[in-house]
Amino acid sequence: MMTSQYDDLTNAALLALAHRALSRYPAALQGKLSLLCRSENATFLLEAAGKRYALRLHRGNYHQRADILSELRWLDALRETGIVVPQALADREGQTVQDLRLADGSLRHAVLFDWIEGEMPDTDVDPRAFQDLGQITARLHQHSKSWQKPAGFQRIIWDHQTMVSPQSHWGDWRDAPGLRRDDRGVVEQAITRAGEELARFGKDPSRYGLIHADLRLTNLLRHKGETRVIDFDDCGMGWYLHDLAAAISFVEHHPRAAQWVDNWIKGYEQVAHISDAELALVPTLLIQRRIQLLAWVGSHAQTAMALSLGPLWADHSVRLCHRYLETSELPVGA
C-alpha cells in the first residue's frame, strides 16, 4: 500500500491556516500572503510594509514542536558564526513556533522567517557552483562538530533504516511511479550492500552528526559574493557526507553529475578535510540517497517536483543501482 505523506489540504485551506498563524504577529507583519510552493511543507510569501518574509506551514505527522524549536536553535547558533541563514520572528507572545489546531483535532505548526535575498543557481550553471556548495557545507559541518547542543535538542534521524526501509520517513521506495516489479530485486540488492557498507563504516562523531540533509543548489543563494543557506527543515542526525549525496538529489543520472561531485569535493576540501574512508563510502551514500528519493517520489507523487521528473526517472534509478553493484564507478551520470 502506498504511503501518502503529501499534505492533502487544499490550497485554500492552507491559505486560511496561514492567515490564522499570521494574525498572531504584530501589526507591522500583517500583509499579503501568496503560496510559493508545496513540498514537505507549504511556503508562503508575505509582503508587509514594503518587506518580504517567508511563512512555513508544516504538514502534519512529520516534525514535533520540539524538533522545530531545535532547528531554530541551530540557525541561531550558525548566525553567530557569520553564516547567513533564515531567522525566525516572534509573535506578540514571544513565540517563534505557532500551534494551529484543525477542526479534526490534528495539530499543525507554522514559522515566520525573515526573507533571505539572493539568486538561486541551477543545474545549468557552471559546475563550479558546486564548489560553493561544498565550501558552505564544510562550514556547517565544522560548526556541527564543535557545537554543544542545548538541553532538549532533538532532530530527525537519518540512517539506513529511516532512509530506505519500507518504514522510512518518506515511505516505501517500492511505491515509486514507473518502478517495475521485476526491477525491485536489484534495488533490494543495492540496499543490502549499502547497509553492510554503512554498518562497517559506523557512526563515529567524526563521520556522523547534525547535517542539513537537503543542501542542494535550490537551497543555496548567492548575494553580492556571499553564499547563503536556506531550508533547514530536514536537518537532523546523519552521515556528514550524506550532504554530498543530497547535493545532486533527483539529478544523479545527469551526464554532468560526476563533475558536480568532483567540484563539491574540491570546494569542501578548501575548508575541511575528507578522510579516505569517507571518500570510499561516497558511492554507497549516493545510491542510498537515490533510493531514498524513490520513496519520496512514491509518497509525494502529486507534487510539482515529482511530476517534473518524467517517466524514465525510475528506470535511471535502477540503472544506477546496477552500476553500484557491478562496477567501481560512482553511481551517477548517463
N, C-alpha and C positions, 0 to 999 in steps of 0.2 A: 504493500500500500504506500502511495506517495506521501511523504511528509510535507505538509504545507506550512511554510513559515512566513510567507509573504503576508503583509497586513491586508486583511480583507475589507477594511473600512473604505468607503467611497472617498473620493477627493473632497466632496462637500462635507462629509463627516469629519475628515481630518482637519479641514479648514476651520470648522466650528470648534474643534478641540484646541486648535492653535490660538483662536481668539480667546477662549477661556483662559488659556495659560497667559496670554499677553495682558489680559485685564488685571493681573496681579502686579504688574510692573508700574513704576512711576509714570506720571503724565508725559514726561519727555520721551518715553519709549513707546507711546501709543502712535500707531500709524497704519500704513497699508501692508497687508500680508499677501504674498503670492507664492504658490508652490513652485519650488525649484526642481526637486527630484524626489523619487520614491525608490528606495532600495531596502536596506535593513530598516531604515527609518524614513520618515517624511521630513524633508528640509524645506523651510520657508524663508523667503527673503522678506525682511522687514525694512520698510522705508519710513523713517520717522525724523522729523526736524532736520531734514537735509542730510541725514546719515543713514548708513545701511548696517543691518545686523542679520544674523542667521539664527533662526529658531529651529531647533532639532526636536522633533516629536518622535519619541521612541515607540517602536511596536511592542506589543505585549510579549511576555514569556521569553525574554532574552536576557536583559540585564536587570538586576535588582538595584534599588536606590543606592545601596552601599557601593555597588560596582561603579555607578556613575560618579558618585562623590569621590571615589578613589581615582578615577580618571582625571577629574578636575584637580585633585591634589598633585598628580604628576605634572599636569600642564602648568600649575603654579610654580612648581619646582624648576621646570625646564625654562620658564621665562626668566627666572633669577640668574640663569647662566647665559642669557643673551640670545637664546634660540626663540625665534618668533613663532608662537603658536596661539591658537584662539584663547580668549579669556571669557569665562562665564560671568554674566552680570546678575546681580542680586535683585530680587523683587522687593516690594515695600516692606516685607517682613525679614529681609536679610537672607532669604533662601535662594540658592543657585539651582536647585533641582525642584521642579514642580511635580506634585502628585495630582493626577486627574482621574477621578473615578467615573467610569462609564455606567450607563443605565443597567447593564447586565452584571454590575458589581466588579468587573475587571478593572485593573489599575494601569494607567499609562504615566509616563514621565516625560517632562519637557525641559530643555535647557536653552537659554538665550545667550548667544555668543556675540562678541564684537565681530565686525567684518574684517577679514584679512585681505588687504589689497595684494594683487599680483597677477601674473599671467601664468596659465597652466600649460606646460608643454604637452605634446602628444607623441605618438609613435612615429610620426612623420618628421620629427626634428632630427638634428644631428645626433647620432648615437652617443656622443659625448655628454649629452644631457644626463645620461645615466651616471656619469661621473659625479655630477652634483648630487644625484640621489644617493650614491654610495657614500659621499662625504657627509651629508647630513645624517644619514643612518648611523654612521660610525660615531658621530657626536651624541646621538641619542643613546647608543649602546654604552658609550663611556659614562654617561650620566647614570644610566640604569645600574651599571656595575658598582658605582660608588655611592649611590643614593641610599640613605637609610629610610626605608618605607615607614610611614607613620602607623601607629597602632590602629588596628581595624582595617588596614588596607586589604582589599580583595578585588581581584580581576579574573576574567575568564581564563581557563586553562587551555592552551593549545599543545596537545601532544598527539601521539599516533592514534590513540583510542578516540579522542574527541574530534579528530580531524577526518578520519577515513573509515571508521567503523560504521555499521548500519545505524548506530545510535549517535552519530556525530552531531555536533552543534548545528550543522547545516543540513542534516538529513542523510538519506541513503544515496550513495553515488549511483546505485542501480536505477534510480528514477530519472536519470538524465535523459532528456529528449534525444532521440536518434541513436541511443546506445543499443546495439543489437545484443540479444540474449547470448548468441554464440561468441560474443567478444568479452563476456564477463570474466571468463577464465583467465585471460591474460591480465586483466586489471587486478584480479584477486592474487595472481602470482606476484605482480608488482607490489601490491600492498604487503604481502607476506615478506618479500625480500626487504622492502623498505623498513618494515617493523624490526626485522632481525638486525639490520644495519644500525638503526637508531637505538636499539637496546644495548648493543655493544658500545655505541658512542656515549651513551649516558647523559645525565643532566647535571654535570658539574656546573657550579655557578659561573665559571669562565665561559661556558658554552650555552647556558640556558638561563633566561631571566626575563625581565619585563621588556617587551618589544612592542612596536607599533602594530605589526601583524598585517597591515594593509598599505604599506608605504609604496604606492605606485606613482607614476607621473601625474595621475589625476589628483593626487593628494599633495602635490608639490607645487609651490608658487614661487615665481621669480619676480622680485620687485626692486628696481634700482640696484641691481647687482647682489641683492640679498636673497638667500634661499629660505623659504618659509614652509612650514608643515601644517596640514590641517587633517581633520577627520581621524581622531584617536578612538573612535567608538569601539573598534575591535582590539584595542591594546590589551595585552594580557601576558601570561607567562608562557614562553615558548623558546625554541632554539633561536639563538641570535641570527643565524644565517637563514632562518625562515624568512626574514625580511628581504633577503636577496631573491628567494623564490617568489615572494609576494610582489616584487618589483615588476615582474613580467606577467602578472596574472592575466589569464584569458588569451594571451598572445604568445604563449610558449612555442607555438608552431610557426610563428612568423619567420621568414627567411633570414632576418637580421637579428634574431633572438640571441644567438651566440655572441654577436658583437655587443649587444646590450649587457649581457652577463659579464663579459670581459671588461667593459667600461665601468660597470658598477664596482667590480672588484678593484680596479685601478683607482677609482675615486676613494673607496673605503680605505685602501692601503695608504693613501696620502694622509690619513688621520689616525688610523689604528691598524694593528697587525692582525691578519687572519692566519691561524695556525695551519700547518699541513693537514692535520686531522680534520679540521673544519672544511678545508678545500676538498678533501677526498670525499666528504659527505654531500657536496653540492648536488651531484646527480640525484641522490636519494631525496633531498629536500625539494628539488624541482619537480620530481614526479609525484611526490606526496602532495604538493600544493595543487598540481593539475587534477589529481583525483579528488582532492577536497573540493575543487571548483566544479567537478561533475556533480557532487552532492548539492552545491549551491545552485547550480543551474536547474537541477531537478526540483528543488523546493522553492525556486523563485522564477519559474518558467515564464510567468507573465510580465516580468519586469522588462523595461526597455533594454537593459544590458543583456539579459539572456536572449531576447528576441534578435538582438543585433548580431549574435554570433554566427547565425546561419546554419544550414542543415548538415554541414560536414564537420562541425566542431567536435562532436563525439568521436567521429572516425579519426580525426587528427589525434585525439587523446589516446585512443587505442594504439595508433602508430607509434606514439612517443613511449607508451608502455613497452612495446616490442623493442624499441631502441634501448631503453633502460635495461631490459632483461638480456638482450642478445649482443650488446656491444659495450665498449668502454667510453663511447661518446656521450656528451651531455644530451639528455632527452629533450632537446629543443630544436627548432628550425624546421625547414621544409623537408 
